[in-house]
Amino acid sequence: MSLFKNLILRVFANKKPNVNFNFKNVSSVLIRPMGHSVGDTVAHIAYIRQLKTLYPHCKIGVFTNARSLPIYQCCRLIDVLLDDSFTTCLKNRKKWQVHLDFYETYNSTHIIKTGLLAPDINIIFGKGNKKYYNADNVKNYDFHCPPPPNAHIATYLTTSIFNQYFPVSEPDVSLELSAQTLREADAYWLNGHDKKYRILLAPQGSEESRCIPASELAGLLNGCDPKHIAQVQFVLCNTRNSQAYLEELKSLCRKDICLNLSPETSLSQYLSLVASSDMAICVDSGTVHLACAFKKPLLGFYANNPANISKWYPMHHKDVPSLMVVSDLPAPSKETRHFPLAEAITWMNARFQESEAAKP
């Protein structure tokens, strides 16, 4: 081990455990997220809501960056958004009672930052061992709350130390945008202004290999009931190679299907695009979790990977229709193809019927 890492362990990796901490009286909680992807960030909305339910007058802060900031800005329960820097940690030294460290591995940077923060207590969750750092030589925590195997990412507080003192509410990832923001999002749907039912298509994930084949998505869309299709518009989210995907999709779809590509969007704009839709059809990706957050009916397409599904299945609201479609390929598989479509087509047409029935 290098001299630098030895020095970190000696100076920053030891803390006298505060085992008698009063969990009935918490005035401030600072969250270090497990990551800043869209899915990670939406999961943390559930934690924030659970904490505010337990401690209504508690100040809640979150470390953020440019990737996650637009999502956290939609959550009115957060009191402080902090830039994740050494300077910020030093300025916040001894200013927070509880530090929830959801990051899933150890690294030198975070060990130093936690030492600089010096919270009353530090709670860690599913920390994976690294070559030089592990739970045996990094003793900067007061409570270790590893989640159960294959627990959903949004349920970590449910089985944590908090549950020994209070019943922790079920995860709720709900977010809301202002009416003005939603009105501005109408511009993304103008090419289908005469269509009343908006469906967002997000078949391409952040990884190029995670993609619903255009032929299979076309099979789904071609299953739309012709008596409803005149009122439906589909907008494909704009990401890598989306134009080529759209052209292939159009070539495979019925001519009466209204298909358009969204403009390029920032994350803030993309949030409003999702929130202004009436339904989302997505591959396993951040858009799945945004659709859940904005309470949109969801068709989610997942590889037949049980470990991934248990951790990242759609955390949809109980009153909002949702269907997860899993690949027919043998498990475990990371392939997002070979999807059974019959149930998905029936489910989708049922949403159209509900929309028609709800018309005044």
N, C-alpha and C positions, 0 to 999 in steps of 0.2 A: 504494500500500500504506500502511496506517495506521502511525502511529508505534509503536503497541502491537505489531503484527506484526513490524515491523522490529526492535524491541527483543528479541522472542522469538528471532528468527533470529540476532541478534548474541550473545545471552547463552546460549541453550539448544540451538541447532541445530548446534553444531560439536563434533566429538570427534576427537582424534587416533586414527586407526585402529590397533588392536592386531592387526596382521596375523600376528604370530608367536605368537598364543595357542595354548596346548597343549591340543588337544582330547582328548588321551589322559588328561588329569588334570583332571576336572571334579568339583567338590564341591557346587555349588549352581546351580540353574536356576530362574529366575522367569519365568512365562508371563503375557503380556498376551493374553487371548483375542481372537479376531476379532469376537466378539459374545457376548451372553449368552442368546440364544434356546436352546430345547431342542436343536435340531439342531446349532448351533454347539458347545454344551457337550459333547454326546456325542462329537463329532469330536475334541475336545481330550482325551478319555479315551484315545484311540488314541495321541496324542502323548506323554501321560504314561507310558503303558505302554512305548512305544518307548524313552523316555529312561531309565526304570528298568532296562530290559534292557541298554542301553548302559552305564549307570552305576549299578550296584545300590546303592551306598552314598551316592548323591547326594541332597542335600536338594532337594525340588521344591516350589515355591510357585506359587500361582495367584491372580491378581486375580479377585475374584468380586463379585456383588451378590445382592440378594434373589431375582432370577429364576433364577440359576444355582446358588446355594449348595446347595439340596437334592440336586442331581445330583452335584456334586463331593463332597458328604459321603458318598456311596455308594462312592467310590473310595478304597480304603485305601492306595493308592500315594502319595497326596498328603501331604506333611508339614506344609505351612503354607497356610492359606487367608487371604488378605489382602483387607481392604476397599479398594476402589479410590478412594483419596482422596489429596489433596496431603499431608496429615499422615502417612499411612502411607508414602508415598514418601520423605518427609524422614526418618522414623524408620528406614527401611531403606537409607539412603544408604550406598553402598559396601559393602553387606553381601551382595551377590549377584555371583557370577562371570559368569553368562550370563543375559542378558535376551532372551527370544524374543518379539518383537513381531509377533503375527499380525494385528493390526488392519489393515484393508484400505485405509484412507485416512489422510491427515495431518490433524491438527487442533491448535490451539494448546494445548489441555489436555494432550494426550498428549506433545507435544514438551516442555512444561515438566516433566511428571511423569518422563519419561525422563531429563531433565537432573538432576532432584533425586535420582533413584535412583543415577546414576553407576555403572553396572555395569562390570565389567572389559571385557566385550564386549556389544554390542547387535546382534542379528540381526533383519533385517526380511525379510518375504516379499513378498506381492503388494500393494504400496502403490500405490494410484491417485493420480494428481496432483490437487491442488485448485487453486483460482484463484491463491492466493498461495504455496502450499507444494508442493514436488516433490522428487524425489531429487537434483536438482542444487543446490538451495539449503538443503535440510535434510540436513546431513552428520553426523547424530548416530549413525550406524551403522558397524559394522565389516565386516559381511558382508551382502550383498543376495542373497537366494535366491528369486527369483520362480518360482512353480510353473509347470510346462508348461501350455499352453493347455488349458482344459477338464479339468484334473486334478481328481480327487475331493477334496473338502474335507479328508478325513482322511489324505491321502497326502503332505502338504506336506513332512514331515520326510524322506520316502523319497528325495526328489531334492534335499535341502539339503546344506549344507556338511558335515554329519555323515556323509553317505554317502561322502565322500572319505576318511574315516578308519576307518569301520566299515561292515559290512553292516547296514543298518537293517531291522528285522523288518517283516513285513506288518502293516498296521493291524489292531488288535483293540480294539473298543469295549466289551468285556464289562463288565458291572456285576453285583453281587449284593446282594440284601437278606437280612437275617437271617430265620431260620425263624420267629421270633416275629412279625416285621413281616408276613410272608406269611400267618400264621395270622390276624392281625388283619384282613387284607384280605378274609377270607372273608365279612365282613359285607356287602361290595358285591355278593355273589352270592346272598344269602339268598332272594330271590324265586324263585330257581330251584334251591333247595337239593336237590331230587331229581334235578337234571340233573348229569351227570358231566363234560361237556365244555364248557369256558367259552370263549366267543369275544367278544373286545372289538371293538366297532364304533366307528371314529373316522372317519366320512365327511366331517366338517366341519373345515376348516383354520382357521388364525388369521385369514386373510382371508375375508370373507364369500363372495367369488366362487369360492373354492377349495373345492368341495363336490361329492361324488358325488351326482347326482340320486337322490332317493328311489326313483324308478321303476326305475333301473338297479341300485341296491343290492337292491331287492326281487326283481328278476330273478335276481340271484345267489343270494339266500337261498331263493327258491322252487325253485332247482335242487338243494337239499339232498336227498339220498337219503332217502325216507320211512322206510326201515328203521333209519336212524341218528338221525333228528331228535328222537325221544323222549328221547335222552340229551344233547341239545345245548341250551345256553342262550346267548342273545345279550344283551349289555349295551351300550347306547349311551352313549358318554362324554357328560358333561353340560357343554355349552358354550352359546354364543349360539344362541338359537332351537331348542334341542334338543328341547323338548317338542313344538313344532309339527312338527318333522322326524319325531319318533317316531310321532306320530299319523298322519301321512301314510304312513310306512313300514308301520305296522300295517295300515292300510286296504288296502295293496297286497300284503301277504304272506299266505301260507296260514295258516289258523287253528291249525294244529298247531305253529307256530313260536313258541317262547318268547322274547319280546322285552321288555326292561325298560330303564329309564333309570337310570344310576348316580346316586347322590347328588352334590351339588356337592362338589368336592374341592379341597384345596390341592395344590400341586405335589408335595409329599412324599407325600400320599395317592394322587395320581394315579400316581406311580411304583409304588406297591404294587398299584394296580389293574392296571396293565400287567403287572407281574411275576407276578401271581397268575392271569393268564389262560393258556389253553392255545393260543390263536391270536389274532392281531390282523388285522383287515381295516381298512385305513386309506387315506385320501387322502394324497398327498404332504404330510407335516407332521412335526412333532416326534415324534409317536407312532410313526411308521415307525422312527425312529432309536432310540427307547426299546425298541421290540420287538426290534430287532437287538441292543441292549445286553443285554437280559434273555434273549436266545436263544429267542425265541418264533417259531414258524412264522408267516409273514407273507404276506399278500396286499396289495401296495402298488399303489395306483392313481395314475398319473402323467399329466399333460398331455403331449402330443407336442411337447416342447420339448427338443431334443437337448442344448443347452448346459446347461440346468438338470439334466437327467437325468445327464449325465456328472459333474456336480459334487455331486449329492445322491442318487444311486441308493442303495438299501439296502445297507449294509455288513454283511451278515448273516454269521454264523458258517458255515463250510464244511459243518458237519454238521447244520445246521438247515434244513429246507425253506423256500424263499422263492420267490415268484413276483411279478414286476413286470408289471402290466397297463398298457399304454400306449394312450391314446385313439387312435381311428381317424381323427381330424380331421387335415387336412394340417399338416405342420410348417412353421415353428415356430408353436406355438399354446400359449396359457396356459389353454385351456378344459379343465376336468376333467369331461368328459362324453363320451358316445358311445363307451363302452368295449366291446370284444369280450369276451364272458363265457364262451364255451364252454370254453376252456382253464382259466379260473379255477374254473368249476364242477367240472370233472374233478379239478383239483388239490385243491380243498376236500374233495370226497368221498373222495379218496385219504387225506387226513389222518384222516378219521373211520374209515376202514377200518384204518389203522395203529393208531389208538387202541383199536379193538375187538380187534385181534390181540394187543395188548400186555396186555390184561386177564389177570389170573392165573386 
